[in-house]
């Protein structure tokens, strides 16, 4: 079973596009969306093991140049139409 999480990302001014490009290159990041509101980017991360989630978010995503702050939400259950 895959672990799905959503990473809410605030970027430095004028860095949103370069952050989006960098996130799209990270294995485990399944989708990246620019947003309006309190965060600039929403990234969906999907991995198999908790250790992978740590590796992707802490070791890769958070180190992208231009990211000011992240909040990670772990999905407990998914509902589809």
HTML snippet that shows the backbone in 3Dmol.js (N, CA, C, O; Angstrom):
<script src="https://3Dmol.org/build/3Dmol-min.js"></script>
<div id="view" style="width:600px;height:400px;position:relative"></div>
<script>
const pdb = `
ATOM      1  N   UNK A   1       0.839  -1.185   0.000  1.00  0.00           N
ATOM      2  CA  UNK A   1       0.000   0.000   0.000  1.00  0.00           C
ATOM      3  C   UNK A   1       0.882   1.246   0.000  1.00  0.00           C
ATOM      4  O   UNK A   1       1.858   1.319   0.747  1.00  0.00           O
ATOM      5  N   UNK A   2       0.549   2.197  -0.813  1.00  0.00           N
ATOM      6  CA  UNK A   2       1.333   3.420  -0.916  1.00  0.00           C
ATOM      7  C   UNK A   2       0.950   4.409   0.175  1.00  0.00           C
ATOM      8  O   UNK A   2      -0.207   4.486   0.588  1.00  0.00           O
ATOM      9  N   UNK A   3       1.941   5.161   0.631  1.00  0.00           N
ATOM     10  CA  UNK A   3       1.711   6.279   1.535  1.00  0.00           C
ATOM     11  C   UNK A   3       1.598   7.531   0.694  1.00  0.00           C
ATOM     12  O   UNK A   3       2.497   7.843  -0.088  1.00  0.00           O
ATOM     13  N   UNK A   4       0.511   8.241   0.847  1.00  0.00           N
ATOM     14  CA  UNK A   4       0.303   9.473   0.085  1.00  0.00           C
ATOM     15  C   UNK A   4       0.330  10.643   1.048  1.00  0.00           C
ATOM     16  O   UNK A   4      -0.294  10.603   2.108  1.00  0.00           O
ATOM     17  N   UNK A   5       1.049  11.675   0.678  1.00  0.00           N
ATOM     18  CA  UNK A   5       1.071  12.891   1.492  1.00  0.00           C
ATOM     19  C   UNK A   5       1.006  14.097   0.570  1.00  0.00           C
ATOM     20  O   UNK A   5       1.262  14.014  -0.631  1.00  0.00           O
ATOM     21  N   UNK A   6       0.657  15.204   1.174  1.00  0.00           N
ATOM     22  CA  UNK A   6       0.573  16.472   0.464  1.00  0.00           C
ATOM     23  C   UNK A   6       1.497  17.448   1.171  1.00  0.00           C
ATOM     24  O   UNK A   6       1.415  17.620   2.387  1.00  0.00           O
ATOM     25  N   UNK A   7       2.373  18.082   0.413  1.00  0.00           N
ATOM     26  CA  UNK A   7       3.324  19.031   0.981  1.00  0.00           C
ATOM     27  C   UNK A   7       2.898  20.422   0.536  1.00  0.00           C
ATOM     28  O   UNK A   7       2.869  20.730  -0.656  1.00  0.00           O
ATOM     29  N   UNK A   8       2.569  21.254   1.516  1.00  0.00           N
ATOM     30  CA  UNK A   8       2.212  22.644   1.281  1.00  0.00           C
ATOM     31  C   UNK A   8       3.494  23.445   1.351  1.00  0.00           C
ATOM     32  O   UNK A   8       4.234  23.352   2.331  1.00  0.00           O
ATOM     33  N   UNK A   9       3.764  24.234   0.318  1.00  0.00           N
ATOM     34  CA  UNK A   9       5.067  24.879   0.189  1.00  0.00           C
ATOM     35  C   UNK A   9       4.911  26.380   0.003  1.00  0.00           C
ATOM     36  O   UNK A   9       4.155  26.844  -0.851  1.00  0.00           O
ATOM     37  N   UNK A  10       5.643  27.127   0.820  1.00  0.00           N
ATOM     38  CA  UNK A  10       5.762  28.579   0.636  1.00  0.00           C
ATOM     39  C   UNK A  10       7.140  28.835   0.042  1.00  0.00           C
ATOM     40  O   UNK A  10       8.140  28.293   0.513  1.00  0.00           O
ATOM     41  N   UNK A  11       7.184  29.657  -0.988  1.00  0.00           N
ATOM     42  CA  UNK A  11       8.451  29.931  -1.661  1.00  0.00           C
ATOM     43  C   UNK A  11       8.900  31.367  -1.421  1.00  0.00           C
ATOM     44  O   UNK A  11       8.128  32.216  -0.974  1.00  0.00           O
ATOM     45  N   UNK A  12      10.157  31.609  -1.726  1.00  0.00           N
ATOM     46  CA  UNK A  12      10.674  32.981  -1.738  1.00  0.00           C
ATOM     47  C   UNK A  12      10.014  33.711  -2.904  1.00  0.00           C
ATOM     48  O   UNK A  12       9.693  33.092  -3.919  1.00  0.00           O
ATOM     49  N   UNK A  13       9.810  35.010  -2.772  1.00  0.00           N
ATOM     50  CA  UNK A  13       9.239  35.765  -3.890  1.00  0.00           C
ATOM     51  C   UNK A  13      10.053  35.538  -5.174  1.00  0.00           C
ATOM     52  O   UNK A  13      11.283  35.496  -5.143  1.00  0.00           O
ATOM     53  N   UNK A  14       9.369  35.400  -6.255  1.00  0.00           N
ATOM     54  CA  UNK A  14       9.972  35.217  -7.582  1.00  0.00           C
ATOM     55  C   UNK A  14      10.641  33.860  -7.783  1.00  0.00           C
ATOM     56  O   UNK A  14      11.300  33.669  -8.805  1.00  0.00           O
ATOM     57  N   UNK A  15      10.507  32.924  -6.872  1.00  0.00           N
ATOM     58  CA  UNK A  15      11.156  31.610  -7.000  1.00  0.00           C
ATOM     59  C   UNK A  15      10.179  30.475  -7.286  1.00  0.00           C
ATOM     60  O   UNK A  15      10.600  29.329  -7.448  1.00  0.00           O
ATOM     61  N   UNK A  16       8.889  30.769  -7.349  1.00  0.00           N
ATOM     62  CA  UNK A  16       7.883  29.719  -7.471  1.00  0.00           C
ATOM     63  C   UNK A  16       8.116  28.844  -8.700  1.00  0.00           C
ATOM     64  O   UNK A  16       8.074  27.618  -8.592  1.00  0.00           O
ATOM     65  N   UNK A  17       8.356  29.434  -9.843  1.00  0.00           N
ATOM     66  CA  UNK A  17       8.525  28.649 -11.071  1.00  0.00           C
ATOM     67  C   UNK A  17       9.747  27.738 -11.012  1.00  0.00           C
ATOM     68  O   UNK A  17       9.683  26.589 -11.449  1.00  0.00           O
ATOM     69  N   UNK A  18      10.849  28.235 -10.479  1.00  0.00           N
ATOM     70  CA  UNK A  18      12.050  27.395 -10.399  1.00  0.00           C
ATOM     71  C   UNK A  18      11.842  26.267  -9.386  1.00  0.00           C
ATOM     72  O   UNK A  18      12.367  25.170  -9.575  1.00  0.00           O
ATOM     73  N   UNK A  19      11.087  26.520  -8.318  1.00  0.00           N
ATOM     74  CA  UNK A  19      10.780  25.466  -7.348  1.00  0.00           C
ATOM     75  C   UNK A  19       9.903  24.402  -7.996  1.00  0.00           C
ATOM     76  O   UNK A  19      10.134  23.209  -7.801  1.00  0.00           O
ATOM     77  N   UNK A  20       8.901  24.819  -8.760  1.00  0.00           N
ATOM     78  CA  UNK A  20       8.035  23.860  -9.464  1.00  0.00           C
ATOM     79  C   UNK A  20       8.872  22.970 -10.373  1.00  0.00           C
ATOM     80  O   UNK A  20       8.694  21.752 -10.378  1.00  0.00           O
ATOM     81  N   UNK A  21       9.770  23.556 -11.133  1.00  0.00           N
ATOM     82  CA  UNK A  21      10.619  22.767 -12.040  1.00  0.00           C
ATOM     83  C   UNK A  21      11.465  21.763 -11.262  1.00  0.00           C
ATOM     84  O   UNK A  21      11.590  20.610 -11.675  1.00  0.00           O
ATOM     85  N   UNK A  22      12.040  22.183 -10.150  1.00  0.00           N
ATOM     86  CA  UNK A  22      12.884  21.291  -9.350  1.00  0.00           C
ATOM     87  C   UNK A  22      12.065  20.157  -8.740  1.00  0.00           C
ATOM     88  O   UNK A  22      12.512  19.010  -8.727  1.00  0.00           O
ATOM     89  N   UNK A  23      10.875  20.464  -8.237  1.00  0.00           N
ATOM     90  CA  UNK A  23      10.035  19.439  -7.618  1.00  0.00           C
ATOM     91  C   UNK A  23       9.625  18.368  -8.619  1.00  0.00           C
ATOM     92  O   UNK A  23       9.537  17.192  -8.267  1.00  0.00           O
ATOM     93  N   UNK A  24       9.373  18.762  -9.855  1.00  0.00           N
ATOM     94  CA  UNK A  24       8.947  17.810 -10.883  1.00  0.00           C
ATOM     95  C   UNK A  24      10.020  16.772 -11.193  1.00  0.00           C
ATOM     96  O   UNK A  24       9.718  15.727 -11.769  1.00  0.00           O
ATOM     97  N   UNK A  25      11.258  17.045 -10.822  1.00  0.00           N
ATOM     98  CA  UNK A  25      12.368  16.136 -11.081  1.00  0.00           C
ATOM     99  C   UNK A  25      12.624  15.159  -9.933  1.00  0.00           C
ATOM    100  O   UNK A  25      13.456  14.262 -10.065  1.00  0.00           O
ATOM    101  N   UNK A  26      11.929  15.318  -8.819  1.00  0.00           N
ATOM    102  CA  UNK A  26      12.181  14.481  -7.643  1.00  0.00           C
ATOM    103  C   UNK A  26      11.333  13.214  -7.713  1.00  0.00           C
ATOM    104  O   UNK A  26      10.110  13.279  -7.841  1.00  0.00           O
ATOM    105  N   UNK A  27      11.997  12.062  -7.628  1.00  0.00           N
ATOM    106  CA  UNK A  27      11.296  10.787  -7.612  1.00  0.00           C
ATOM    107  C   UNK A  27      10.433  10.701  -6.354  1.00  0.00           C
ATOM    108  O   UNK A  27      10.896  10.991  -5.251  1.00  0.00           O
ATOM    109  N   UNK A  28       9.192  10.305  -6.532  1.00  0.00           N
ATOM    110  CA  UNK A  28       8.251  10.233  -5.419  1.00  0.00           C
ATOM    111  C   UNK A  28       7.256  11.375  -5.437  1.00  0.00           C
ATOM    112  O   UNK A  28       6.164  11.257  -4.881  1.00  0.00           O
ATOM    113  N   UNK A  29       7.623  12.482  -6.070  1.00  0.00           N
ATOM    114  CA  UNK A  29       6.683  13.602  -6.228  1.00  0.00           C
ATOM    115  C   UNK A  29       5.823  13.288  -7.435  1.00  0.00           C
ATOM    116  O   UNK A  29       6.313  13.276  -8.564  1.00  0.00           O
ATOM    117  N   UNK A  30       4.538  13.033  -7.202  1.00  0.00           N
ATOM    118  CA  UNK A  30       3.637  12.593  -8.264  1.00  0.00           C
ATOM    119  C   UNK A  30       2.942  13.738  -8.987  1.00  0.00           C
ATOM    120  O   UNK A  30       2.606  13.623 -10.166  1.00  0.00           O
ATOM    121  N   UNK A  31       2.727  14.846  -8.274  1.00  0.00           N
ATOM    122  CA  UNK A  31       2.001  15.966  -8.879  1.00  0.00           C
ATOM    123  C   UNK A  31       2.426  17.255  -8.192  1.00  0.00           C
ATOM    124  O   UNK A  31       2.672  17.275  -6.986  1.00  0.00           O
ATOM    125  N   UNK A  32       2.511  18.324  -8.962  1.00  0.00           N
ATOM    126  CA  UNK A  32       2.874  19.637  -8.426  1.00  0.00           C
ATOM    127  C   UNK A  32       1.878  20.648  -8.980  1.00  0.00           C
ATOM    128  O   UNK A  32       1.644  20.707 -10.187  1.00  0.00           O
ATOM    129  N   UNK A  33       1.289  21.450  -8.078  1.00  0.00           N
ATOM    130  CA  UNK A  33       0.315  22.459  -8.489  1.00  0.00           C
ATOM    131  C   UNK A  33       0.688  23.815  -7.898  1.00  0.00           C
ATOM    132  O   UNK A  33       1.012  23.913  -6.714  1.00  0.00           O
ATOM    133  N   UNK A  34       0.642  24.858  -8.721  1.00  0.00           N
ATOM    134  CA  UNK A  34       0.740  26.223  -8.207  1.00  0.00           C
ATOM    135  C   UNK A  34      -0.621  26.565  -7.623  1.00  0.00           C
ATOM    136  O   UNK A  34      -1.649  26.182  -8.182  1.00  0.00           O
ATOM    137  N   UNK A  35      -0.641  27.279  -6.508  1.00  0.00           N
ATOM    138  CA  UNK A  35      -1.898  27.570  -5.829  1.00  0.00           C
ATOM    139  C   UNK A  35      -2.035  29.054  -5.499  1.00  0.00           C
ATOM    140  O   UNK A  35      -1.066  29.813  -5.527  1.00  0.00           O
ATOM    141  N   UNK A  36      -3.262  29.436  -5.188  1.00  0.00           N
ATOM    142  CA  UNK A  36      -3.552  30.754  -4.636  1.00  0.00           C
ATOM    143  C   UNK A  36      -3.899  30.545  -3.173  1.00  0.00           C
ATOM    144  O   UNK A  36      -4.497  29.528  -2.821  1.00  0.00           O
ATOM    145  N   UNK A  37      -3.542  31.475  -2.327  1.00  0.00           N
ATOM    146  CA  UNK A  37      -3.856  31.345  -0.911  1.00  0.00           C
ATOM    147  C   UNK A  37      -2.610  31.419  -0.061  1.00  0.00           C
ATOM    148  O   UNK A  37      -1.618  32.024  -0.469  1.00  0.00           O
ATOM    149  N   UNK A  38      -2.641  30.807   1.126  1.00  0.00           N
ATOM    150  CA  UNK A  38      -1.522  30.942   2.064  1.00  0.00           C
ATOM    151  C   UNK A  38      -0.254  30.188   1.663  1.00  0.00           C
ATOM    152  O   UNK A  38       0.814  30.451   2.215  1.00  0.00           O
ATOM    153  N   UNK A  39      -0.352  29.258   0.715  1.00  0.00           N
ATOM    154  CA  UNK A  39       0.839  28.563   0.210  1.00  0.00           C
ATOM    155  C   UNK A  39       0.939  28.785  -1.296  1.00  0.00           C
ATOM    156  O   UNK A  39      -0.051  29.105  -1.954  1.00  0.00           O
ATOM    157  N   UNK A  40       2.133  28.613  -1.826  1.00  0.00           N
ATOM    158  CA  UNK A  40       2.379  28.855  -3.244  1.00  0.00           C
ATOM    159  C   UNK A  40       2.281  27.603  -4.095  1.00  0.00           C
ATOM    160  O   UNK A  40       1.913  27.667  -5.268  1.00  0.00           O
ATOM    161  N   UNK A  41       2.614  26.448  -3.493  1.00  0.00           N
ATOM    162  CA  UNK A  41       2.677  25.185  -4.236  1.00  0.00           C
ATOM    163  C   UNK A  41       2.105  24.066  -3.377  1.00  0.00           C
ATOM    164  O   UNK A  41       2.292  24.044  -2.160  1.00  0.00           O
ATOM    165  N   UNK A  42       1.408  23.142  -4.021  1.00  0.00           N
ATOM    166  CA  UNK A  42       0.954  21.909  -3.387  1.00  0.00           C
ATOM    167  C   UNK A  42       1.595  20.761  -4.153  1.00  0.00           C
ATOM    168  O   UNK A  42       1.400  20.620  -5.361  1.00  0.00           O
ATOM    169  N   UNK A  43       2.364  19.938  -3.437  1.00  0.00           N
ATOM    170  CA  UNK A  43       3.018  18.791  -4.067  1.00  0.00           C
ATOM    171  C   UNK A  43       2.455  17.508  -3.470  1.00  0.00           C
ATOM    172  O   UNK A  43       2.366  17.365  -2.251  1.00  0.00           O
ATOM    173  N   UNK A  44       2.079  16.583  -4.336  1.00  0.00           N
ATOM    174  CA  UNK A  44       1.626  15.273  -3.872  1.00  0.00           C
ATOM    175  C   UNK A  44       2.805  14.317  -3.938  1.00  0.00           C
ATOM    176  O   UNK A  44       3.460  14.185  -4.972  1.00  0.00           O
ATOM    177  N   UNK A  45       3.065  13.655  -2.818  1.00  0.00           N
ATOM    178  CA  UNK A  45       4.160  12.700  -2.721  1.00  0.00           C
ATOM    179  C   UNK A  45       3.563  11.329  -2.450  1.00  0.00           C
ATOM    180  O   UNK A  45       2.691  11.175  -1.595  1.00  0.00           O
ATOM    181  N   UNK A  46       4.041  10.338  -3.185  1.00  0.00           N
ATOM    182  CA  UNK A  46       3.566   8.978  -2.979  1.00  0.00           C
ATOM    183  C   UNK A  46       4.765   8.044  -2.923  1.00  0.00           C
ATOM    184  O   UNK A  46       5.582   7.995  -3.843  1.00  0.00           O
ATOM    185  N   UNK A  47       4.852   7.295  -1.809  1.00  0.00           N
ATOM    186  CA  UNK A  47       5.961   6.366  -1.584  1.00  0.00           C
ATOM    187  C   UNK A  47       5.409   5.083  -0.971  1.00  0.00           C
ATOM    188  O   UNK A  47       4.230   5.014  -0.623  1.00  0.00           O
ATOM    189  N   UNK A  48       6.255   4.078  -0.841  1.00  0.00           N
ATOM    190  CA  UNK A  48       5.819   2.794  -0.284  1.00  0.00           C
ATOM    191  C   UNK A  48       6.080   2.670   1.218  1.00  0.00           C
ATOM    192  O   UNK A  48       5.302   2.032   1.927  1.00  0.00           O
ATOM    193  N   UNK A  49       7.141   3.259   1.700  1.00  0.00           N
ATOM    194  CA  UNK A  49       7.565   3.086   3.090  1.00  0.00           C
ATOM    195  C   UNK A  49       7.732   4.439   3.786  1.00  0.00           C
ATOM    196  O   UNK A  49       8.057   5.429   3.131  1.00  0.00           O
ATOM    197  N   UNK A  50       7.514   4.494   5.106  1.00  0.00           N
ATOM    198  CA  UNK A  50       7.711   5.748   5.844  1.00  0.00           C
ATOM    199  C   UNK A  50       9.125   6.317   5.682  1.00  0.00           C
ATOM    200  O   UNK A  50       9.304   7.535   5.642  1.00  0.00           O
ATOM    201  N   UNK A  51      10.118   5.445   5.590  1.00  0.00           N
ATOM    202  CA  UNK A  51      11.490   5.908   5.417  1.00  0.00           C
ATOM    203  C   UNK A  51      11.656   6.660   4.103  1.00  0.00           C
ATOM    204  O   UNK A  51      12.412   7.628   4.023  1.00  0.00           O
ATOM    205  N   UNK A  52      10.944   6.209   3.074  1.00  0.00           N
ATOM    206  CA  UNK A  52      10.996   6.891   1.775  1.00  0.00           C
ATOM    207  C   UNK A  52      10.371   8.274   1.866  1.00  0.00           C
ATOM    208  O   UNK A  52      10.856   9.224   1.251  1.00  0.00           O
ATOM    209  N   UNK A  53       9.288   8.387   2.639  1.00  0.00           N
ATOM    210  CA  UNK A  53       8.647   9.693   2.814  1.00  0.00           C
ATOM    211  C   UNK A  53       9.630  10.662   3.453  1.00  0.00           C
ATOM    212  O   UNK A  53       9.742  11.810   3.021  1.00  0.00           O
ATOM    213  N   UNK A  54      10.327  10.218   4.454  1.00  0.00           N
ATOM    214  CA  UNK A  54      11.349  11.048   5.093  1.00  0.00           C
ATOM    215  C   UNK A  54      12.420  11.448   4.084  1.00  0.00           C
ATOM    216  O   UNK A  54      12.823  12.609   4.022  1.00  0.00           O
ATOM    217  N   UNK A  55      12.875  10.486   3.301  1.00  0.00           N
ATOM    218  CA  UNK A  55      13.927  10.769   2.318  1.00  0.00           C
ATOM    219  C   UNK A  55      13.469  11.800   1.292  1.00  0.00           C
ATOM    220  O   UNK A  55      14.197  12.743   0.980  1.00  0.00           O
ATOM    221  N   UNK A  56      12.266  11.617   0.773  1.00  0.00           N
ATOM    222  CA  UNK A  56      11.772  12.522  -0.265  1.00  0.00           C
ATOM    223  C   UNK A  56      11.521  13.922   0.296  1.00  0.00           C
ATOM    224  O   UNK A  56      11.987  14.912  -0.267  1.00  0.00           O
ATOM    225  N   UNK A  57      10.791  14.000   1.395  1.00  0.00           N
ATOM    226  CA  UNK A  57      10.405  15.317   1.915  1.00  0.00           C
ATOM    227  C   UNK A  57      11.571  16.031   2.594  1.00  0.00           C
ATOM    228  O   UNK A  57      11.881  17.175   2.263  1.00  0.00           O
ATOM    229  N   UNK A  58      12.206  15.363   3.528  1.00  0.00           N
ATOM    230  CA  UNK A  58      13.249  16.025   4.315  1.00  0.00           C
ATOM    231  C   UNK A  58      14.547  16.185   3.531  1.00  0.00           C
ATOM    232  O   UNK A  58      15.157  17.255   3.546  1.00  0.00           O
ATOM    233  N   UNK A  59      14.963  15.141   2.856  1.00  0.00           N
ATOM    234  CA  UNK A  59      16.260  15.172   2.190  1.00  0.00           C
ATOM    235  C   UNK A  59      16.223  15.772   0.790  1.00  0.00           C
ATOM    236  O   UNK A  59      17.255  16.218   0.288  1.00  0.00           O
ATOM    237  N   UNK A  60      15.063  15.792   0.152  1.00  0.00           N
ATOM    238  CA  UNK A  60      15.003  16.309  -1.223  1.00  0.00           C
ATOM    239  C   UNK A  60      14.168  17.580  -1.332  1.00  0.00           C
ATOM    240  O   UNK A  60      14.682  18.632  -1.712  1.00  0.00           O
ATOM    241  N   UNK A  61      12.876  17.485  -0.997  1.00  0.00           N
ATOM    242  CA  UNK A  61      11.972  18.630  -1.183  1.00  0.00           C
ATOM    243  C   UNK A  61      12.438  19.840  -0.375  1.00  0.00           C
ATOM    244  O   UNK A  61      12.589  20.931  -0.925  1.00  0.00           O
ATOM    245  N   UNK A  62      12.662  19.659   0.898  1.00  0.00           N
ATOM    246  CA  UNK A  62      13.023  20.800   1.753  1.00  0.00           C
ATOM    247  C   UNK A  62      14.336  21.458   1.380  1.00  0.00           C
ATOM    248  O   UNK A  62      14.599  22.588   1.793  1.00  0.00           O
ATOM    249  N   UNK A  63      15.159  20.778   0.613  1.00  0.00           N
ATOM    250  CA  UNK A  63      16.456  21.334   0.231  1.00  0.00           C
ATOM    251  C   UNK A  63      16.417  22.092  -1.097  1.00  0.00           C
ATOM    252  O   UNK A  63      17.437  22.619  -1.541  1.00  0.00           O
ATOM    253  N   UNK A  64      15.250  22.149  -1.727  1.00  0.00           N
ATOM    254  CA  UNK A  64      15.140  22.870  -2.995  1.00  0.00           C
ATOM    255  C   UNK A  64      15.337  24.360  -2.738  1.00  0.00           C
ATOM    256  O   UNK A  64      14.701  24.944  -1.860  1.00  0.00           O
ATOM    257  N   UNK A  65      16.221  24.957  -3.512  1.00  0.00           N
ATOM    258  CA  UNK A  65      16.498  26.389  -3.389  1.00  0.00           C
ATOM    259  C   UNK A  65      15.217  27.179  -3.682  1.00  0.00           C
ATOM    260  O   UNK A  65      14.538  26.931  -4.679  1.00  0.00           O
ATOM    261  N   UNK A  66      14.904  28.119  -2.811  1.00  0.00           N
ATOM    262  CA  UNK A  66      13.742  28.974  -3.006  1.00  0.00           C
ATOM    263  C   UNK A  66      12.557  28.610  -2.124  1.00  0.00           C
ATOM    264  O   UNK A  66      11.571  29.345  -2.074  1.00  0.00           O
ATOM    265  N   UNK A  67      12.647  27.479  -1.427  1.00  0.00           N
ATOM    266  CA  UNK A  67      11.568  27.097  -0.519  1.00  0.00           C
ATOM    267  C   UNK A  67      11.817  27.751   0.840  1.00  0.00           C
ATOM    268  O   UNK A  67      12.900  27.635   1.413  1.00  0.00           O
ATOM    269  N   UNK A  68      10.787  28.443   1.344  1.00  0.00           N
ATOM    270  CA  UNK A  68      10.872  29.091   2.655  1.00  0.00           C
ATOM    271  C   UNK A  68      10.338  28.203   3.759  1.00  0.00           C
ATOM    272  O   UNK A  68      10.899  28.163   4.854  1.00  0.00           O
ATOM    273  N   UNK A  69       9.249  27.485   3.478  1.00  0.00           N
ATOM    274  CA  UNK A  69       8.575  26.728   4.528  1.00  0.00           C
ATOM    275  C   UNK A  69       7.757  25.605   3.908  1.00  0.00           C
ATOM    276  O   UNK A  69       7.193  25.762   2.825  1.00  0.00           O
ATOM    277  N   UNK A  70       7.694  24.462   4.605  1.00  0.00           N
ATOM    278  CA  UNK A  70       6.839  23.359   4.163  1.00  0.00           C
ATOM    279  C   UNK A  70       6.000  22.853   5.330  1.00  0.00           C
ATOM    280  O   UNK A  70       6.396  22.932   6.493  1.00  0.00           O
ATOM    281  N   UNK A  71       4.839  22.337   4.982  1.00  0.00           N
ATOM    282  CA  UNK A  71       3.986  21.614   5.926  1.00  0.00           C
ATOM    283  C   UNK A  71       3.556  20.347   5.212  1.00  0.00           C
ATOM    284  O   UNK A  71       3.052  20.404   4.091  1.00  0.00           O
ATOM    285  N   UNK A  72       3.752  19.199   5.856  1.00  0.00           N
ATOM    286  CA  UNK A  72       3.416  17.926   5.234  1.00  0.00           C
ATOM    287  C   UNK A  72       2.191  17.329   5.908  1.00  0.00           C
ATOM    288  O   UNK A  72       2.135  17.193   7.130  1.00  0.00           O
ATOM    289  N   UNK A  73       1.208  16.974   5.082  1.00  0.00           N
ATOM    290  CA  UNK A  73      -0.024  16.345   5.552  1.00  0.00           C
ATOM    291  C   UNK A  73      -0.039  14.913   5.047  1.00  0.00           C
ATOM    292  O   UNK A  73       0.082  14.682   3.844  1.00  0.00           O
ATOM    293  N   UNK A  74      -0.186  13.950   5.946  1.00  0.00           N
ATOM    294  CA  UNK A  74      -0.236  12.547   5.565  1.00  0.00           C
ATOM    295  C   UNK A  74      -1.691  12.154   5.336  1.00  0.00           C
ATOM    296  O   UNK A  74      -2.538  12.352   6.206  1.00  0.00           O
ATOM    297  N   UNK A  75      -1.973  11.601   4.170  1.00  0.00           N
ATOM    298  CA  UNK A  75      -3.323  11.166   3.835  1.00  0.00           C
ATOM    299  C   UNK A  75      -3.619   9.842   4.522  1.00  0.00           C
ATOM    300  O   UNK A  75      -2.871   8.877   4.365  1.00  0.00           O
ATOM    301  N   UNK A  76      -4.707   9.792   5.284  1.00  0.00           N
ATOM    302  CA  UNK A  76      -5.096   8.561   5.972  1.00  0.00           C
ATOM    303  C   UNK A  76      -5.999   7.689   5.123  1.00  0.00           C
ATOM    304  O   UNK A  76      -5.927   6.461   5.180  1.00  0.00           O
ATOM    305  N   UNK A  77      -6.842   8.323   4.343  1.00  0.00           N
ATOM    306  CA  UNK A  77      -7.818   7.582   3.540  1.00  0.00           C
ATOM    307  C   UNK A  77      -8.174   8.414   2.316  1.00  0.00           C
ATOM    308  O   UNK A  77      -8.276   9.638   2.392  1.00  0.00           O
ATOM    309  N   UNK A  78      -8.361   7.744   1.200  1.00  0.00           N
ATOM    310  CA  UNK A  78      -8.680   8.434  -0.051  1.00  0.00           C
ATOM    311  C   UNK A  78     -10.061   8.028  -0.509  1.00  0.00           C
ATOM    312  O   UNK A  78     -10.420   6.852  -0.467  1.00  0.00           O
ATOM    313  N   UNK A  79     -10.839   9.010  -0.950  1.00  0.00           N
ATOM    314  CA  UNK A  79     -12.175   8.770  -1.469  1.00  0.00           C
ATOM    315  C   UNK A  79     -12.229   9.255  -2.916  1.00  0.00           C
ATOM    316  O   UNK A  79     -11.833  10.380  -3.222  1.00  0.00           O
ATOM    317  N   UNK A  80     -12.717   8.406  -3.785  1.00  0.00           N
ATOM    318  CA  UNK A  80     -12.835   8.756  -5.195  1.00  0.00           C
ATOM    319  C   UNK A  80     -14.280   8.635  -5.629  1.00  0.00           C
ATOM    320  O   UNK A  80     -15.077   7.933  -5.005  1.00  0.00           O
ATOM    321  N   UNK A  81     -14.600   9.317  -6.689  1.00  0.00           N
ATOM    322  CA  UNK A  81     -15.941   9.194  -7.279  1.00  0.00           C
ATOM    323  C   UNK A  81     -16.075   7.896  -7.986  1.00  0.00           C
ATOM    324  O   UNK A  81     -17.131   7.606  -8.549  1.00  0.00           O
TER     325      UNK A  81
END
`;
const viewer = $3Dmol.createViewer("view");
viewer.addModel(pdb, "pdb");
viewer.setStyle({}, {cartoon: {color: "spectrum"}});
viewer.zoomTo();
viewer.render();
</script>
